[in-house]
Amino acid sequence: MKTIGLIGGMSWESSKVYYEYLNILVKENLGGSHSAKIIMSSLDFAEIEKYSFEGNWEAIGKLMGEHAATLERAGADMVVLCTNTIHLVSDKITKAITVPFLHIAEATGKAIQKQGLKKIALLGTKFTMEKDFYTKILEEKYGLEVLIPDENDRAFLQDLIYNELVKGKFTVEGKDKCLQIISKLQNKGAEGVILGCTELPILIPDKELLLPSFNTTLIHSQEAINLALN
């Protein structure tokens, strides 16, 4: 079994879910007392949040590269970044390491393609929805048409994620509003929805959705386990 290196803490609420998923998936594959071989380097999210709002992606990229290199030196056979938004600086990670880096949008694109969907809704931070580091991969590599919420709904999601979800606050009101946003996008032709913030699947269970959903935390974890076990 290969060792999975995790860059976590963005937020720790979703990082703990990565740890849980990875161990559950290993147990499902190998049975017995098996668990995942994991090394985690966890950041202080307040620092990342500050740089994000300042638009200082250079500083974030430098930090990500340093943490990725630390994981490789510690023995990680691959690096997984436990967040969607910070994949904006994934090039800084790939330049800092020689082991594979598993991009969350690549894993998600493969999962959507397997289901044969063509038009997909994307929910996440404003950075994930509005910048092209995520949608470009889905559109150009996987031939998907990506629908994002309108400006007001994007502002709501940004506020929800940074002021509630990353702080461990998950409310019925927040969930209901997200379901309304998804319904709007479904009415525009979305055949499925990417829960493109690693905290969103904690807020919105699959059973509450009327169309296929793509839990990026789980999909990313599955990709890591596939590489770790093969």
C-alpha positions in Angstrom: 0.0 0.0 0.0 1.3 3.4 -1.0 1.4 6.3 1.5 -1.1 9.2 0.9 0.1 12.7 1.7 -2.7 15.1 2.7 -2.4 18.9 2.8 -5.2 19.6 5.2 -6.8 22.3 7.5 -8.7 24.1 4.8 -10.9 23.6 6.7 -10.2 20.9 9.3 -14.0 20.1 9.1 -13.5 18.6 5.7 -10.0 17.3 6.3 -11.3 14.9 9.0 -13.8 13.6 6.5 -11.0 12.9 4.1 -9.3 10.8 6.8 -12.5 9.0 7.5 -13.3 8.2 3.8 -9.7 7.0 3.1 -9.8 4.5 5.9 -13.3 3.3 5.1 -12.3 2.8 1.5 -9.2 0.8 2.4 -11.3 -1.4 4.7 -13.8 -1.9 2.0 -11.1 -3.0 -0.4 -8.8 -5.0 1.9 -11.1 -6.0 4.8 -9.8 -7.2 8.1 -7.9 -4.6 10.2 -6.5 -2.7 7.3 -6.4 1.1 7.4 -4.9 3.7 5.1 -1.3 4.8 5.3 -1.6 8.6 5.7 0.7 11.6 6.4 -1.0 14.9 6.9 0.5 18.4 6.9 -2.2 20.7 8.2 -2.3 24.5 7.9 -3.9 27.3 9.9 -6.9 28.2 7.7 -7.1 31.8 9.0 -3.8 32.5 7.2 -5.1 31.0 4.0 -8.4 32.8 4.3 -6.6 36.2 4.7 -4.4 35.6 1.7 -7.5 34.5 -0.4 -9.5 37.6 0.3 -6.4 39.8 -0.4 -5.9 38.0 -3.7 -2.4 37.0 -2.7 -2.4 33.6 -4.5 1.4 33.8 -4.8 1.7 33.5 -1.0 -0.8 30.6 -0.9 1.1 28.9 -3.7 4.4 29.2 -1.9 2.8 27.7 1.3 1.2 24.8 -0.7 4.5 24.0 -2.4 6.3 23.9 0.9 3.8 21.6 2.6 3.7 19.3 -0.5 7.5 19.1 -0.4 7.4 18.3 3.4 5.0 15.5 2.7 7.2 14.0 0.0 10.3 14.2 2.3 8.2 12.5 5.0 7.6 9.5 2.7 4.3 10.3 0.9 3.9 8.5 -2.5 1.3 11.0 -3.7 -0.1 14.4 -2.6 -3.8 15.2 -2.1 -4.9 18.8 -1.4 -8.0 18.6 0.8 -9.9 21.5 -0.6 -11.4 22.6 -4.0 -10.6 26.3 -4.0 -6.8 26.1 -3.3 -6.4 23.9 -6.4 -6.1 27.4 -8.0 -2.4 27.1 -7.2 -1.9 23.5 -8.0 0.9 24.3 -10.4 3.0 25.4 -7.4 2.5 22.0 -5.9 3.4 20.0 -9.0 6.6 22.1 -9.4 7.6 21.4 -5.7 7.3 17.6 -5.8 8.3 14.5 -7.9 5.4 12.2 -6.7 1.9 12.4 -8.3 -0.4 15.2 -7.4 -4.1 14.2 -7.6 -6.2 17.1 -8.9 -9.7 17.2 -7.5 -11.3 18.6 -10.8 -9.6 15.8 -12.8 -11.1 13.1 -10.5 -14.5 14.8 -10.6 -14.5 15.1 -14.3 -13.8 11.3 -14.7 -16.6 10.5 -12.3 -19.1 12.7 -14.3 -17.9 11.3 -17.6 -18.5 7.7 -16.3 -22.2 8.6 -15.8 -22.5 10.0 -19.3 -23.7 13.5 -18.2 -23.0 16.6 -20.4 -24.4 19.6 -18.5 -23.4 19.9 -14.9 -24.0 22.5 -12.1 -21.1 23.7 -10.0 -21.4 25.0 -6.4 -18.5 26.2 -4.4 -16.6 29.4 -3.4 -16.7 32.4 -5.7 -13.1 31.5 -6.6 -14.0 28.0 -7.7 -17.2 29.1 -9.6 -15.8 32.2 -11.2 -12.1 31.5 -12.0 -11.3 29.0 -14.7 -8.8 26.7 -12.9 -11.6 24.3 -12.2 -14.2 24.8 -15.0 -11.5 24.8 -17.7 -10.6 21.2 -16.9 -14.2 20.1 -16.9 -15.0 21.9 -20.1 -11.9 21.2 -22.2 -10.8 17.8 -21.0 -14.2 16.2 -20.2 -16.4 18.1 -22.7 -18.8 19.3 -20.0 -21.1 22.3 -20.0 -20.7 23.9 -16.6 -23.6 26.0 -15.1 -22.9 28.2 -12.1 -25.4 30.1 -9.9 -26.3 33.7 -10.6 -24.4 36.6 -8.9 -26.6 36.8 -5.8 -26.5 33.1 -5.3 -22.7 33.0 -5.7 -22.4 35.7 -3.1 -24.7 33.7 -0.7 -22.5 30.6 -1.2 -19.3 32.5 -0.5 -20.8 33.9 2.7 -22.2 30.5 3.7 -18.9 28.7 3.2 -16.6 31.2 4.9 -18.8 32.3 7.7 -20.6 29.1 8.5 -19.3 25.8 7.0 -15.6 26.2 7.5 -16.4 27.1 11.1 -18.4 23.9 11.6 -21.8 25.5 11.5 -24.3 23.5 9.4 -27.9 24.8 9.5 -31.2 23.7 8.0 -31.6 27.2 6.6 -28.3 27.0 4.8 -29.1 23.6 3.4 -32.5 24.7 2.2 -31.1 27.7 0.4 -28.5 25.5 -1.3 -31.3 23.1 -2.5 -33.1 26.1 -3.9 -30.0 27.2 -5.8 -29.5 23.6 -7.2 -33.2 23.5 -8.2 -32.7 26.8 -10.3 -29.8 25.2 -12.1 -31.7 22.0 -12.7 -34.4 24.1 -14.3 -31.7 25.5 -16.6 -30.8 22.0 -17.8 -28.3 20.7 -15.2 -28.2 16.9 -15.2 -26.2 16.7 -12.0 -24.4 18.9 -9.4 -20.8 19.1 -8.3 -20.6 19.9 -4.6 -17.4 21.7 -5.3 -16.6 22.8 -1.8 -15.4 20.0 0.5 -17.8 21.1 3.3 -20.9 21.1 1.1 -21.5 17.3 1.2 -21.5 17.6 5.0 -24.4 20.1 4.7 -26.3 18.5 1.8 -26.7 14.7 2.0 -27.2 12.8 -1.3 -30.7 11.6 -0.3 -31.9 15.2 -0.2 -31.1 15.8 -3.9 -33.3 15.1 -6.9 -30.5 14.8 -9.4 -27.1 13.0 -9.3 -24.6 14.8 -7.0 -20.8 14.6 -7.1 -19.2 14.7 -3.6 -15.8 15.9 -4.5 -14.3 14.9 -1.1 -15.4 11.2 -1.6 -14.4 11.2 -5.3 -11.0 12.6 -4.5 -10.5 10.1 -1.7 -11.5 7.2 -4.1 -8.9 8.4 -6.6 -6.2 8.4 -3.9 -7.1 4.9 -2.7 -7.1 3.6 -6.3 -3.5 4.8 -6.7 -2.5 3.7 -3.2 -3.7 0.1 -3.8 -2.7 -0.4 -7.4 
